[in-house]
Amino acid sequence: MTEFQRPRGTRDFGPEEMAKRRFVEARLRSTAELFGFGEVMTPMFEDTALFVERSGEGIVNEMYAFKDKGDRDISLRPELTAPVMRFYVNELQNRAKPVKVFYFGNVFRYERPQSGRYREFFQFGAELIGAPSMESDAEVIALALWSLESIGLKDTVVRIGNLDILKGLLGKIGVEGDDQAACRRLIDKADFEALGRTLDGLGVAKAEQERLMSIIGLKGGAEALDKARELAGSDISGMDYLGGILERLAVYGFKNCTVDFSVARGLDYYTGMVFEIDAPCLGAEKQICGGGAYSLAELFGGEPVNSTGYAFGFDRIMLAMESSGIQIPIPGLQAYIIPIGEKARAEALDILRTLRSAGIQSDMDLMGRNISKALAYANSAGAEKAIIIGEKEIAEASVTVRDMKSGEQSKYPISDLLRGFLKGVI
């Protein structure tokens, strides 16, 4: 074993894996831009207080938090929503609304590493700020789904809830304030036994508990909404809002959306619609996206503004694509030039320059290998064509082009080489 190993909970990515990740990242970026979102970037570390303000003091134990040389409390970012909203308050809040931004970056959490979970991982997300409407909520969910379809991940399930409904249901049975927040967190964790004990302790009647559990357990489309209306009563708001979002998503072309009254997202800053996206191919740990409507700007010193956003677990997306058998193209060399003998090197370099200038991915033997070893290297590098040039070729102003898959070889005039690549006949 070498002396230095990578830190626990981190990973190294080789060229092939990075090519796959960059391909997926590029698709997500282009889809966000298609929806009119612009990219932003924030620092990798922030004042620790930013994350405490958002998530409470308990978050410190889950972060890489430290004192810098100026004795300031600094943390590596554990997520990206708070930094983006801090940036919005600092510099973007005077822009015309809505402000539509997306981001991609690495985040850090000091947690126990396990399958699919790391101390350094990656998030891709988007925020639509300043448009508190059913259309903006639907737009954000549609962007998330469109993004997943753009990378071939179509076998997903979208579960949409509404915190106004949960708050109304809990308030109707006398659960308010901190007790209500605690119950919503238990609902989010699907810990219904603990929820029952909590409601017992608060003196909630069994019949009321059963009605609440029945509503929380509902999942589906319009029929689930109708049943929820029947059980909840007309004085619970939010049902029509959920129905409107489903209708708009259907117009976008997404039929895999369901209501799920148990989606609560567990954090107090969420204000209304909340949603999660699952990839069933991942088994029990199937969630790949979470988001909803929230209000954070005022916590960071800005004017109150309603926002809707989401974040993808980028690493989980990659796992879901692998589990689904989705093939991600890995770009390889189009041409590998093999000069035979010292006299051929200058001509080989000129060919290399010409091909690269035209955007053709090209490389050349730099080791002075014999032809058999050079061809073996070209094959291992995934080159499509090997271009062989020696003294005979120089004399004929030509090259020998070898197809690395079929092994077929043919001569081409050097003057026709670039044209042949560009027309796809080589």
LUMDRENTI-478197 format. One record per residue (C-alpha): residue in one letter; y, z, x. Coordinates in steps of 0.25 Angstrom, whole numbers, plus 5000, padded with zeros to 4 digits. Example, Ala and Ser with C-alpha at 12.3 -4.5 7.8 and 13.67 -1.06 7.14 Angstrom:
LUMDRENTI-478197
A498250315049
S499650295055
***
This chain:
LUMDRENTI-478197
M500050005000
T501449975005
E502450085007
F503350034996
Q502950014982
R503849984970
P504350104962
R503450154951
G503650084937
T504249954944
R503749814946
D503849704956
F503849564950
G503349444958
P503849304956
E502949254945
E503249384937
M504749364939
A504649224935
K504049264922
R505049374920
R506249284923
F505649184913
V505549284902
E506949344905
A507549204905
R507049174891
L507549304886
R508949284892
S509049144887
T508649184873
A509749294873
E510749194877
L510249104866
F510649214856
G512049224862
F511749354871
G512349364885
E511749434897
V512349564902
M511849654914
T512149794917
P511849884929
M510449934932
F511050074933
E512050154924
D512550294922
T511450374917
A512350424905
L512350284899
F510850304896
V510950444892
E512050414882
R511150314876
S509750384876
G509950524879
E509750624891
G508250604890
I508350464896
V508750514909
N507350554912
E506850414909
M507850344919
Y508050324933
A509350414933
F509950454946
K511250504953
D511950394961
K512750414974
G513950444966
D513250554958
R513250474946
D512050474936
I511450334936
S510250274930
L509450144931
R509550084917
P508350124908
E508850014898
L509849914896
T510549934882
A511450054887
P511949984899
V512249854891
M512949934880
R513750014891
F514149874897
Y514549834882
V515449954881
N516049934895
E516349784894
L515849714882
Q516249784870
N517549704868
R516849574867
A516649504854
K515549554846
P514349544846
V514049554861
K512649494863
V512049534877
F510749534883
Y510149594896
F508949604906
G508749704916
N507849814922
V507849954917
F507250084922
R506550204916
Y505850314923
E504650314915
R503150324918
P502750184921
Q501550124912
S501049994908
G502249904904
R503250014907
Y504050024920
R505150104926
E505849974929
F505749874917
F506649764911
Q507349744898
F507949624891
G508849654880
A510049614871
E511149684864
L512049624852
I513249714851
G514249724840
A513649654829
P513049754819
S512349664809
M510949624804
E511149484811
S511349544825
D510149634824
A509349514820
E509949434831
V509449534841
I508049544836
A508049394835
L508449384850
A507349474854
L506349394847
W506849264851
S506849314865
L505349344864
E505049214858
S505749144869
I504749204879
G503549174870
L503349314865
K503249294850
D502149384846
T503049504844
V503349604832
V504749644829
R504949784822
I506349804816
G506749944811
N508150004806
L508550144810
D509450144798
I508250144790
L507550254798
K508850344798
G508950324783
L507450364781
L507550484789
G508850524784
K508350514769
I507250624773
G508250714779
V508050684794
E509450664801
G510050674815
D509250714827
D508050724818
Q508150584813
A508350534827
A507050604832
C506250544820
R506750404823
R506250424837
L504850474832
I504850344823
D505150254835
K504050314843
A503150304830
D502750454832
F502550474817
E501850604819
A502950664826
L503950604816
G503150674805
R503150814812
T504650794814
L504950764799
D504050884795
G504850964804
L506150914797
G505550944783
V505350804778
A504450794767
K503150724769
A503450614758
E504750584765
Q503950574778
E502950484772
R503950394767
L504650384780
M503350354787
S503050244777
I504350174780
I504250194795
G502850134794
L503350004787
K503249874795
G503449734791
G504449634785
A505149634771
E503949704765
A504049824774
L505549834771
D505349824756
K504349944757
A505350024766
R506450004756
E505450054745
L505050174753
A506450204759
G507350184747
S508550114745
D509450214752
I508850174766
S509750074773
G509249974783
M508149904775
D508949784771
Y509449774786
L508049764791
G507749654781
G508949574785
I508549574800
L507149534796
E507749414788
R508649374799
L507549384810
A506649294800
V507849184801
Y507749194816
G506349154814
F505649294818
K504549334808
N503949444817
C504949554813
T504649674805
V505249794800
D504749924806
F505450054802
S504850134813
V505650064824
A506750164827
R507050134842
G507150284845
L508550284851
D509750334843
Y510750224846
Y509950124838
T510750114824
G509950014815
M509049904817
V507949924828
F506849834832
E505649824842
I504849704846
D503349714849
A502449624857
P501049664851
C500349604863
L500749724871
G499949824863
A500449964861
E501649944870
K502149824863
Q503649844861
I504449744869
C505849754863
G506649854856
G508049854850
G509049874838
A510449904834
Y511150014841
S512450074844
L512750114859
A514150074863
E514850204858
L513850284867
F514450214879
G515950224875
G516050104867
E516450064853
P515250084843
V514549944842
N513249904835
S512249834844
T510849774843
G509949754855
Y508549754861
A507849764874
F506549694878
G505649764887
F505549644897
D504249694904
R503549704890
I503949564886
M503349514899
L502049594896
A502049544881
M502149404886
E501049424896
S500149484885
S500449374876
G500049274886
I501349204887
Q501449114899
I502749134907
P503149004915
I503249034930
P504148934937
G503448884950
L503748794961
Q503948644957
A503848594971
Y503248654984
I503648564997
I502648565008
P503148505021
I502148455031
G502648465045
E503948505051
K504648365048
A504348375033
R505148505032
A506548445031
E506148345021
A505448455013
L506648545013
D507448425008
I506448404996
L506548554994
R508048554993
T508048434984
L507048494974
R507648624973
S509048564971
A508448494959
G507948634953
I506448604957
Q505748734961
S505348704975
D504848764988
M504348725001
D503348775012
L504048865021
M502848905029
G502448775036
R501048785029
N500048675030
I499948585017
S498648655012
K499348795013
A500648745008
L499948684996
A499248814993
Y500548894994
A501248784984
N500048814974
S500248964975
A501748954973
G501448874960
A502148744965
E501948624956
K502048524967
A501948524982
I502748424989
I502148385003
I502948315013
G502548285027
E502748175038
K502048065030
E502848105017
I504148105025
A503847965031
E503647915017
A504847995011
S503848055001
V503148184998
T501848214992
V501848294979
R500648374976
D500448434962
M499948574964
K499148574951
S498348444952
G498448424967
E498848284965
Q499748224976
S500748104976
K501848054985
Y503348054980
P504547994987
I505448104991
S506548034984
D505848044971
L505348184972
L506448254965
R506548154954
G505048174952
F505148324951
L506348314941
K505648214932
G504348294933
V503448184938
I503148254951
***
